[in-house]
Amino acid sequence: MARQAKNPKDTYTIMTELVLPNDTNPLNNLMGGRLMHWMDIVSAISAQKHSNRIVVTASVDNISFQNPIALGDVVTLEAKVTRAFSSSIEVHIMVMGENIPSGKKYHSNSAFFTFVAVDQSGKPIDVPELIPETEEETELFEGALRRRQLRLVLAKRMKPEEATELKSIFKLDQ
């Protein structure tokens, strides 16, 4: 039974956390592991909104910490599905920090997480198609196939010569 297609806005999820002393490293900045935990939660919720199923984390792309988030600052995590394949779902997460007393807001990092929707016995299950609506959503949607092929090649689940989208970027198919 085919599931009804969804739009990225249907999967939009926002989560807000306050950086408390137990969340910080010795420099009083948010620990990377705590942030990754929050990113996994917000992106899993987004993927569940898309699939209406239990999802499990399949991969996490590069997470580069561009700006530290200090003790007492507020962390806002925004997640939205960028593309769905047969049973996998790519989610983009944007992380912002905010120092409320000073009014300063700043980008901390962003990443792509991939989830697999599973049934009650843990077996992968088909997910609905995603239909982008805005120009930004279309760009993320189109880039998702390249990111997916790169993940599969790096995991040795796809041969580099089979990664047609990647070959076109590097003009290896000429």
Beta strands, then each sheet from edge to edge (+ up, - down):
strand 1: 13-18
strand 2: 54-60
strand 3: 74-84
strand 4: 88-99
strand 5: 104-118
sheet 1: 1+ 3- 4+ 5- 2+
end
